[in-house]
Amino acid sequence: MTQMTQDEIISNTKTVLQGLEALRVEHVSLMTGMGEAHRENEKSDIVRKNIEHIELGLSEAQVMMALASHLQNIEAEKQKLKTQVRRLHQENAWLRDELANTQQKFQASEQLVAQLEEEKKHLEFMASVKKYDDNQEQEDSCEKSRTDPVVELFPDEENEERNNMSPTPPSQFANSTAGYEIPARL
């Protein structure tokens, strides 16, 4: 015996339902046609039991139809949910890819910010060193111009020549300040 599909079962149930309904109508008309006198005999009891069985069959067929309809709705909902789950998996995978890309960009940005902060600190340090050097050069040039007026008058001459032309030799200058005389041979 071959297995029937759900559609075949539904189709056969509808056919049986129609047949049972026709049979019930026939039995009800038979029952009304018998009259009051014959309702108590054995024939009327059989017809009455047949009507009850037919109505039970009709009820069961209607339950089967409702159940089949409900199962179809559940199956359709199941397919719909499967499709939705598949779409959500795809969306989730896409979101993970986007998150990974964004995290990489964020890390690159953090590295760039750290590098730029280091460069900024370095440039600030270099600026302060340059400012200090400029201040030092200004102080040195001011001190040089204050201490040696010959430099301003004769900028091309070398420092040694200026020292040799000094009226007081350095050895005598040192001797006079120290309070004792250093021999020239030393």
Buried (B, 14 or more C-beta within 10 A) or exposed (E): EEEEEEEEEBEEBBEBBEEBBEBBEBBBEBBEEBEEEEBEEEEBEEBEEBBEBBBEBBEBBEEBBEEBEEEEEEEEEEEEEEEEEEEEEEEEEEEEEEEEEEEEEEEEEEEEEEEEEEEEEEEEEEEEEEEEEEEEEEEEEEEEEEEEEBBEEEEEEEEEEBEEEEEEEEEBEEBEEEEEEEEEEE
